[in-house]
Amino acid sequence: MENFLNMLLNTFIPLFVAIDIFVVLPLFLSVTHEISKAKRRVIIRESIITALVVSMAFVALGEAIFRILGITAADFKIAGGLVLLIFAILDIVRHGDEHRKVSDVMGVVPIGVPLIVGPAVLTTLLVLVDHYGVIPTLLSLILNLAIVYFSFINAETIMRIFGKGGIAALSKIMAILLASIAIMMIRIGLENTVKRYLVQ
């Protein structure tokens, strides 16, 4: 049980950082501020369902794609770590409004994908599934989506409590954590690759 809780924590944190609710929340408000509360709730529900379905489909197909292309877990950890590192660096050096562009379309796109579930989240999911397994990774995904749902429902209150400056500062901290996780993934991938060649 303790081991499972550790795995749950180790999968929850990278996904929380990759989703980066502190960036998503202001963008969500910016595209829904003129919409009624009832309509906003419908959009929130559609967005969460879309994010969950896309993530689960990506996890289900990811391993098959690896086998077809001959990609090893170590290869993906290195590539995934590099991608996450790039996202983290961009998050650190850019201003909040430049993070993720959104179109005029509501609902499934762009809020569900790519605002909630973008390339960073999908990359993180595949790496975590390989490292910790499907069950803890999907449970952590569901927990993170529950946090997103709660944050969206209470978006205006949360923004008032933290303020724009506080949200921006928290986003930068999340980006630094994401960069650290990316470096860890690259390190593990390189270690596994070296071990594989030494065994051969």
Phi, psi and omega per residue, in radians:
M1 nan -0.768 3.140
E2 -1.105 -0.683 3.119
N3 -1.115 -0.703 3.131
F4 -1.146 -0.712 3.115
L5 -1.122 -0.640 3.077
N6 -1.119 -0.751 3.114
M7 -1.121 -0.679 3.124
L8 -1.097 -0.746 3.108
L9 -1.144 -0.731 -3.116
N10 -1.199 -0.397 3.068
T11 -1.623 -0.533 -3.114
F12 -1.155 -0.824 -3.036
I13 -1.093 -0.859 3.111
P14 -1.035 -0.652 3.118
L15 -1.217 -0.690 3.092
F16 -1.048 -0.748 3.136
V17 -1.191 -0.724 -3.105
A18 -1.167 -0.697 3.110
I19 -1.168 -0.697 3.095
D20 0.937 1.229 -3.116
I21 -1.026 -0.433 -3.115
F22 -1.256 -0.342 3.010
V23 -1.625 -0.717 -3.080
V24 -1.126 -0.681 -3.041
L25 -1.057 -0.895 3.111
P26 -1.085 -0.629 3.121
L27 -1.178 -0.685 3.085
F28 -1.046 -0.797 3.125
L29 -1.101 -0.655 -3.087
S30 -1.145 -0.528 -3.109
V31 -1.699 -0.095 -3.110
T32 -2.195 0.111 -3.014
H33 -1.146 -0.403 -3.124
E34 -1.678 0.086 -3.082
I35 -1.687 2.548 3.121
S36 -1.137 2.759 -3.124
K37 -1.059 -0.684 -3.139
A38 -1.108 -0.804 3.130
K39 -1.165 -0.642 3.131
R40 -1.106 -0.682 3.122
R41 -1.118 -0.666 3.099
V42 -1.106 -0.778 3.130
I43 -1.101 -0.719 3.125
I44 -1.073 -0.801 -3.131
R45 -1.090 -0.788 3.115
E46 -1.076 -0.699 -3.105
S47 -1.134 -0.776 -3.123
I48 -1.153 -0.760 3.129
I49 -1.090 -0.764 3.120
T50 -1.062 -0.813 -3.137
A51 -1.041 -0.731 -3.123
L52 -1.182 -0.798 -3.107
V53 -1.120 -0.800 3.136
V54 -1.084 -0.756 -3.136
S55 -1.102 -0.800 -3.119
M56 -1.154 -0.676 3.102
A57 -1.125 -0.698 -3.141
F58 -1.148 -0.712 3.106
V59 -1.131 -0.733 -3.108
A60 -1.139 -0.685 -3.068
L61 -1.546 -0.323 -3.042
G62 -1.014 -0.815 -3.098
E63 -1.140 -0.685 3.120
A64 -1.116 -0.705 3.111
I65 -1.106 -0.696 3.100
F66 -1.004 -0.818 -3.099
R67 -1.110 -0.743 -3.123
I68 -1.106 -0.741 -3.083
L69 -1.518 -0.135 -3.130
G70 1.270 0.499 -3.140
I71 -1.555 2.272 3.092
T72 -1.535 2.892 3.105
A73 -1.076 -0.671 3.132
A74 -1.121 -0.706 3.099
D75 -1.015 -0.784 -3.073
F76 -1.233 -0.620 3.112
K77 -1.089 -0.717 3.125
I78 -1.157 -0.852 -3.133
A79 -1.133 -0.772 3.130
G80 -1.099 -0.711 3.099
G81 -1.081 -0.718 3.115
L82 -1.114 -0.739 3.125
V83 -1.098 -0.809 3.136
L84 -1.106 -0.643 3.123
L85 -1.108 -0.713 3.113
I86 -1.111 -0.794 3.100
F87 -1.027 -0.753 -3.119
A88 -1.115 -0.766 3.139
I89 -1.097 -0.740 3.116
L90 -1.101 -0.690 3.113
D91 -1.121 -0.629 -3.101
I92 -1.257 -0.733 -3.003
V93 -1.546 -0.338 -3.119
R94 -1.602 2.815 3.048
H95 -1.426 2.743 -3.057
G96 -0.920 -0.713 -3.067
D97 -1.262 -0.240 -3.093
E98 -1.676 -0.040 -2.991
H99 -1.065 -1.051 -3.058
R100 -2.408 2.060 -3.132
K101 -1.325 2.454 3.109
V102 -2.139 2.585 3.133
S103 -1.591 -3.053 -3.132
D104 -1.431 -0.115 -3.094
V105 -1.420 2.359 -3.127
M106 -1.752 -3.133 2.993
G107 1.399 -2.132 -3.044
V108 -1.066 -0.836 3.076
V109 -2.137 2.242 0.220
P110 -1.775 0.012 -3.000
I111 -1.241 -0.878 3.122
G112 -1.126 -0.910 3.072
V113 -2.370 2.183 0.157
P114 -1.801 0.177 -3.043
L115 -1.152 -0.863 3.111
I116 -1.453 -0.948 -3.128
V117 -1.923 1.737 3.091
G118 -1.961 -2.960 -3.123
P119 -0.988 -0.671 -3.124
A120 -1.102 -0.739 -3.138
V121 -1.176 -0.772 -3.133
L122 -1.104 -0.730 3.094
T123 -1.092 -0.784 3.138
T124 -1.071 -0.722 -3.140
L125 -1.018 -0.840 -3.094
L126 -1.145 -0.697 3.122
V127 -1.143 -0.738 -3.123
L128 -1.193 -0.673 3.100
V129 -1.062 -0.748 3.132
D130 -1.144 -0.638 -3.017
H131 -1.526 -0.660 -3.027
Y132 -2.063 -0.243 -3.124
G133 1.824 2.913 -3.038
V134 -1.271 -0.799 -2.997
I135 -1.084 -0.933 3.130
P136 -1.110 -0.579 -3.137
T137 -1.174 -0.799 -3.138
L138 -1.195 -0.645 3.077
L139 -1.090 -0.723 3.110
S140 -1.153 -0.649 3.083
L141 -1.078 -0.807 -3.134
I142 -1.095 -0.729 3.101
L143 -1.082 -0.732 3.121
N144 -1.164 -0.675 3.105
L145 -1.186 -0.546 3.062
A146 -1.140 -0.679 3.083
I147 -1.129 -0.737 3.105
V148 -1.066 -0.786 3.128
Y149 -1.023 -0.854 3.131
F150 -1.055 -0.736 -3.119
S151 -1.146 -0.711 3.126
F152 -1.145 -0.750 -3.131
I153 -1.080 -0.635 -3.096
N154 -1.919 0.521 -3.004
A155 -0.998 -0.837 -3.063
E156 -1.144 -0.689 3.124
T157 -1.134 -0.789 -3.136
I158 -1.080 -0.734 3.140
M159 -1.124 -0.629 3.113
R160 -1.190 -0.684 -3.105
I161 -1.162 -0.874 -3.049
F162 -1.491 -0.534 -3.069
G163 1.348 2.833 -3.103
K164 -1.116 -0.691 3.138
G165 -1.161 -0.707 3.125
G166 -1.139 -0.721 3.104
I167 -1.094 -0.752 -3.139
A168 -1.097 -0.719 3.129
A169 -1.133 -0.760 3.114
L170 -1.103 -0.635 3.113
S171 -1.103 -0.708 3.114
K172 -1.127 -0.692 3.105
I173 -1.101 -0.733 3.097
M174 -1.072 -0.672 -3.141
A175 -1.132 -0.693 3.118
I176 -1.154 -0.710 3.076
L177 -1.089 -0.717 3.123
L178 -1.092 -0.699 3.097
A179 -1.092 -0.711 3.124
S180 -1.123 -0.743 3.103
I181 -1.119 -0.685 3.110
A182 -1.067 -0.774 3.108
I183 -1.076 -0.708 3.113
M184 -1.070 -0.754 3.131
M185 -1.089 -0.762 3.131
I186 -1.087 -0.761 -3.141
R187 -1.058 -0.810 -3.134
I188 -1.119 -0.732 3.113
G189 -1.060 -0.757 3.119
L190 -1.151 -0.736 3.109
E191 -1.063 -0.765 3.135
N192 -1.139 -0.672 3.125
T193 -1.133 -0.777 3.120
V194 -1.092 -0.758 3.125
K195 -1.072 -0.698 -3.115
R196 -1.105 -0.746 -3.129
Y197 -1.267 -0.556 3.099
L198 -1.179 -0.662 3.109
V199 -1.147 -0.691 3.133
Q200 -1.192 nan nan
